[in-house]
Amino acid sequence: MNLKSIKNKPSFKIITNLYVIILTVFVIWMLFLDENSYLTHREFNKEIEELETWIEYHKQKIANDKETIEKLKDSLELERYAREKYLMKKENEDIYIIEFDTIKK
């Protein structure tokens, strides 16, 4: 195989075509080297998914808080909440906190 026989092959002619070489360099540049490359877009998509998960979590928390606020509009419910969460009490009242041991001996 000499150089002349290699140059006459159709695959060599396609590979050495100027348009094919430029297109190959362009594709490699756009996929890996450019600041808007495929790899960068993939990282951004992962970040978007994480942020959407974060948003859904906080929307759920907001819904729970709104439900709690609606419950606390009732004075009896507000008193119950204050007693349970903040251990508040009325005057001349004693509070006993009973904790159950859940560790088996």
C-alpha positions as CSV (number, residue, x, y, z in Angstrom):
1,M,0.0,0.0,0.0
2,N,1.5,3.2,-1.1
3,L,0.3,6.7,-0.6
4,K,-1.3,7.0,-4.0
5,S,-3.5,4.0,-3.4
6,I,-4.6,5.3,0.0
7,K,-5.5,8.7,-1.5
8,N,-7.7,7.1,-4.1
9,K,-9.9,5.3,-1.5
10,P,-13.4,6.9,-1.0
11,S,-13.2,6.8,2.8
12,F,-9.9,8.8,2.7
13,K,-11.5,11.4,0.4
14,I,-14.5,11.8,2.8
15,I,-12.3,12.1,5.9
16,T,-10.0,14.7,4.3
17,N,-12.8,16.8,2.9
18,L,-12.5,20.3,4.3
19,Y,-16.2,20.5,5.2
20,V,-16.1,17.2,7.2
21,I,-13.0,18.4,9.1
22,I,-14.6,21.8,9.9
23,L,-17.9,20.1,10.9
24,T,-16.0,17.6,13.2
25,V,-14.0,20.4,14.9
26,F,-17.2,22.4,15.3
27,V,-19.1,19.5,16.9
28,I,-16.3,18.7,19.3
29,W,-16.1,22.4,20.2
30,M,-19.8,22.7,20.9
31,L,-20.1,19.5,22.8
32,F,-17.1,19.8,25.2
33,L,-15.2,23.1,25.0
34,D,-17.8,25.9,24.7
35,E,-19.2,27.6,27.8
36,N,-22.6,26.5,26.7
37,S,-21.5,22.9,26.1
38,Y,-23.6,19.8,26.7
39,L,-21.7,19.1,29.9
40,T,-22.6,22.5,31.3
41,H,-26.3,22.1,30.3
42,R,-26.4,18.7,32.0
43,E,-25.1,20.3,35.3
44,F,-27.6,23.1,35.0
45,N,-30.4,20.5,34.5
46,K,-29.4,18.7,37.7
47,E,-29.3,22.0,39.6
48,I,-32.8,22.8,38.2
49,E,-34.1,19.5,39.5
50,E,-32.7,20.1,42.9
51,L,-34.2,23.5,43.1
52,E,-37.6,22.2,42.0
53,T,-37.5,19.6,44.7
54,W,-36.5,22.4,47.2
55,I,-39.5,24.5,46.0
56,E,-41.9,21.6,46.4
57,Y,-40.7,20.9,49.9
58,H,-41.2,24.6,50.9
59,K,-44.6,24.7,49.3
60,Q,-45.6,21.7,51.4
61,K,-44.2,23.5,54.5
62,I,-46.2,26.6,53.6
63,A,-49.4,24.6,53.2
64,N,-48.8,23.0,56.6
65,D,-48.2,26.4,58.2
66,K,-51.4,27.8,56.7
67,E,-53.3,24.9,58.1
68,T,-51.8,25.5,61.5
69,I,-52.7,29.2,61.3
70,E,-56.3,28.4,60.4
71,K,-56.5,26.1,63.4
72,L,-55.0,28.7,65.8
73,K,-57.8,31.2,65.0
74,D,-59.9,29.3,67.5
75,S,-59.0,30.4,71.1
76,L,-59.2,26.9,72.5
77,E,-56.9,25.6,69.8
78,L,-54.5,28.4,70.5
79,E,-54.4,27.6,74.2
80,R,-53.8,23.9,73.5
81,Y,-51.0,24.8,71.1
82,A,-49.3,27.1,73.6
83,R,-49.6,24.5,76.3
84,E,-48.2,21.7,74.2
85,K,-45.5,23.6,72.3
86,Y,-44.3,26.2,74.7
87,L,-45.3,24.6,78.0
88,M,-47.3,27.6,79.0
89,K,-49.7,27.4,82.0
90,K,-52.4,29.4,83.8
91,E,-51.7,31.0,87.1
92,N,-51.8,28.6,90.1
93,E,-51.5,25.6,87.8
94,D,-48.8,22.9,88.0
95,I,-47.7,21.1,84.9
96,Y,-46.2,17.6,85.0
97,I,-44.4,16.3,82.0
98,I,-44.5,12.5,81.7
99,E,-42.0,11.0,79.4
100,F,-42.1,7.3,78.5
101,D,-38.9,5.4,78.2
102,T,-38.9,3.6,74.8
103,I,-35.6,1.8,75.3
104,K,-36.0,-1.8,76.0
105,K,-33.9,-3.1,78.9
